[in-house]
Amino acid sequence: MTESNEPKTNFAGTYFDRDKVMKISRVAGIFAWVALGIYLFTSLNSFTQFMIQFATGVYYQKGMSAFDVLGFFTPYLLQAVPGLLYFAGLKFIQHALLILMDMEDNTRRAARNK
């Protein structure tokens, strides 16, 4: 990315406080990583417990096919999906707030230069 040579307007904002928007953006980014970490940790913990039980033969029944065995794995592998969705949503919010602030700054700069 190239830096702009034009000075920043540092407009305080009529409808928002710049510092509060930046803080909300940072908090959304932090919550995104925390949510992803929690979901991945709990998913890994559940999958590890399942693998221990599966390896000791708790889930095995006589006459099971390979498709039956694969059916045991899918719920454990899908546990992290909500965490990924929360992560993507919160990161979207974080970057959308920053983009909207840049748009506001650029709009004010363009209006001032006319």
PLY file of the C-alpha trace (Angstrom):
ply
format ascii 1.0
element vertex 114
property float x
property float y
property float z
element edge 113
property int vertex1
property int vertex2
end_header
0.00 0.00 0.00
1.16 3.49 -0.71
0.78 6.28 1.76
-1.21 9.34 0.76
0.68 12.63 0.58
-2.45 14.58 1.49
-2.81 15.60 5.13
-5.38 13.80 7.27
-8.44 15.84 8.09
-8.73 14.52 11.67
-12.37 15.51 11.59
-13.93 14.86 14.99
-17.16 13.66 13.37
-20.68 14.82 13.82
-22.22 11.36 13.96
-19.45 9.37 15.60
-16.41 9.63 17.80
-13.31 8.44 15.93
-11.63 6.98 19.01
-14.71 5.02 20.03
-15.08 3.55 16.55
-11.41 2.53 16.59
-11.87 0.96 20.02
-14.97 -0.96 18.90
-13.07 -2.14 15.84
-10.16 -3.38 17.97
-12.51 -5.10 20.43
-14.32 -6.85 17.56
-10.98 -8.14 16.26
-9.98 -9.40 19.69
-13.34 -11.10 20.25
-13.01 -12.74 16.82
-9.74 -14.42 17.82
-11.05 -15.33 21.29
-14.19 -16.93 19.84
-12.17 -18.86 17.28
-9.72 -20.03 19.95
-12.47 -21.20 22.29
-14.30 -23.10 19.57
-11.12 -24.71 18.27
-10.02 -25.68 21.78
-13.37 -27.26 22.68
-13.57 -29.01 19.31
-10.06 -30.40 19.69
-10.82 -31.50 23.25
-14.04 -33.29 22.21
-12.33 -34.91 19.22
-9.45 -36.11 21.40
-11.86 -37.65 23.89
-13.75 -39.30 21.05
-10.56 -40.69 19.50
-9.52 -42.20 22.84
-12.90 -43.87 23.19
-12.91 -44.94 19.54
-9.41 -46.41 19.80
-10.35 -48.45 22.89
-13.33 -49.94 21.09
-16.19 -48.19 22.90
-17.90 -47.22 19.63
-17.28 -50.39 17.67
-20.14 -52.77 16.93
-20.01 -56.02 15.03
-21.05 -55.63 11.42
-20.35 -51.91 11.10
-19.54 -50.62 7.63
-17.01 -47.92 6.77
-19.87 -45.44 6.30
-21.09 -46.11 9.83
-17.61 -45.42 11.16
-17.38 -42.16 9.14
-20.72 -41.11 10.60
-19.12 -41.05 14.04
-16.52 -38.47 12.97
-18.69 -35.82 11.30
-20.22 -34.17 14.41
-16.82 -33.73 16.00
-15.34 -32.19 12.89
-18.28 -29.78 12.47
-18.08 -28.36 16.00
-15.62 -25.67 14.93
-17.86 -24.32 12.13
-19.82 -21.86 14.35
-16.51 -20.51 15.65
-15.33 -19.93 12.09
-18.57 -18.12 11.29
-18.28 -15.92 14.40
-14.66 -15.21 13.46
-15.56 -14.22 9.91
-18.48 -12.06 11.07
-16.51 -10.19 13.71
-13.56 -9.65 11.36
-16.01 -8.32 8.76
-17.38 -5.87 11.32
-13.86 -4.81 12.30
-12.77 -4.08 8.76
-16.10 -2.58 7.70
-15.85 0.01 10.48
-12.34 0.96 9.37
-13.41 1.19 5.72
-16.38 3.38 6.61
-14.13 5.70 8.59
-11.76 5.98 5.61
-14.70 6.71 3.32
-15.86 9.48 5.67
-12.36 10.97 5.78
-11.95 10.79 1.99
-15.39 12.33 1.42
-14.61 15.27 3.68
-11.19 15.73 2.07
-12.73 15.69 -1.44
-15.44 18.16 -0.43
-12.86 20.51 1.05
-10.69 20.46 -2.10
-13.52 21.53 -4.45
0 1
1 2
2 3
3 4
4 5
5 6
6 7
7 8
8 9
9 10
10 11
11 12
12 13
13 14
14 15
15 16
16 17
17 18
18 19
19 20
20 21
21 22
22 23
23 24
24 25
25 26
26 27
27 28
28 29
29 30
30 31
31 32
32 33
33 34
34 35
35 36
36 37
37 38
38 39
39 40
40 41
41 42
42 43
43 44
44 45
45 46
46 47
47 48
48 49
49 50
50 51
51 52
52 53
53 54
54 55
55 56
56 57
57 58
58 59
59 60
60 61
61 62
62 63
63 64
64 65
65 66
66 67
67 68
68 69
69 70
70 71
71 72
72 73
73 74
74 75
75 76
76 77
77 78
78 79
79 80
80 81
81 82
82 83
83 84
84 85
85 86
86 87
87 88
88 89
89 90
90 91
91 92
92 93
93 94
94 95
95 96
96 97
97 98
98 99
99 100
100 101
101 102
102 103
103 104
104 105
105 106
106 107
107 108
108 109
109 110
110 111
111 112
112 113
